Every structure is written in C-alpha cells, then in structure tokens.
Amino acid sequence: MIEALAENSKEGGKKRFVPYRDSNLTRMLQEGLGGNSSTIMVCAIRPGLTYYDETNNTLVWADRAKKIKNKPVINESPQDKIIRELQEENKKLREQMLAGGGSLGGGGGGDDPEMAAKLKEAQEEMERNQRQLEQMQKSWEQKLAEAEDRDQEEEKKAAEEAEARASGRPQLLNLNEDGMLDRKIFFDLSKVTNCKVGRKIHGDDAAQPQIVLGGVGVQQEHACFETAGGKTMLKPLSE
C-alpha cells in the first residue's frame, strides 16, 4: 500500500491501485497518507541490538512513507472560490498594468499602440471583475441580512410563545411520543375569535381551516374553537 501511494505521488507516473486493508488503522491513515491533509509522521525506534530487526523495519517503512506527497486543497464554498479567483485575477491585471506603464485610471502605454491596446483590455477586464465581485459580495451581504432577520423573527416568536404560555390564556400545544417533536407546535387561541379545525380542503380557492388535522375520523369541518371574554368553547361542526 505504501509503495503504491509513493508511486502515485510521482509526476507523470502511471497511477497504481492502492490496496487499502479493511482495518480501523488503515482507515485512520487513509486521509493522512494520500488524502486531503497535511501530515507529520513520527516513527519511534528502540535502542539496543535486541531490537535491531524491529528498528530496521520501522526505518524502511518510514523511508517509503516519506516519499508520499499529499496535495491538500482548501475547503471552501463555490462562491468563496469564485470571489478568491476574481481577486487574484484582478491583482495580476493590476501588476501587469503597472509593469506596462499604465495606471488604474486608464491610459498609459506611451507611443506603442499595441501596448496601449493591451493595457486598455486589461483595464476593462479588471473593471468587469470588480463589478462581478461587488455583485457577489452584495448578494452575500443580503443573504446574511436575511438570515439575521429570520433569527430575530424566530427569537421574537419564541418570546411571544413563552409570554403566552405564562399568561394562562387559552392555547393549544401538541404532544408527541418523539421527544424531538413533542411540544413544538403552539397555537394561541386568544388571538382569534373563531378557529376552525378540520381536514385540508382541496382547491385553490378553498378556505382552509386554521388548524389542519389528518387521520381516521377527522371530518372536513370537524370542530371550532370560539373565544370571547377570556373563555374558549369547543364546538363540533359535524355529526
């Protein structure tokens, strides 16, 4: 396995199949030896003639392993990669313009029309990249703002639910045998005077009940919660 990984690290060489063993140790080493990582290997040897063979085998293994060359790649999102590449390209274009006697404001090239044309093309390319960068960063800022708005909305909703639960007002709270789903659906009945319960009604123009239930025995118009004067009455809507 070590020999195959070392051979695969050579430039232009034929890629060999790496016979990974089905063991926990091999799986742990798989990313370190040939994966997307930077690896430091420390080999321990024991002094004394008694351990000569053991030490020799360790050093031979280490000599083979050090020939393995990993090429770690930075993990980044596609958008971050595009932004980084645009920034690098703009940096190269700026260096080319300054080396050719151009300026960031345009012009340059002296009396050489070919050089002036190249500088102008580089300037236009850099401006296009800059506009694309600004657009991508703007969209990223918008996404961040939307995420912050959602967090604030969720915090506000959680605070309202906590206040309603502590107030003693009429409210509904689900029960579920799954601990992750239990007490997750909350409905404050004091905010509506008439709240219908029933099955989902098919049709685009159909008025759906505020509380949609499914299951055996649930009618299309099943029941209604009527709230008035701080009291809530549950009335059936079907026989």
Summary of the structure (lengths in Angstrom):
residues: 239
radius of gyration: 34.6
end to end distance: 74.9
largest distance: 95.6
contacts: 530
relative contact order: 0.06
helix: 47%
strand: 10%
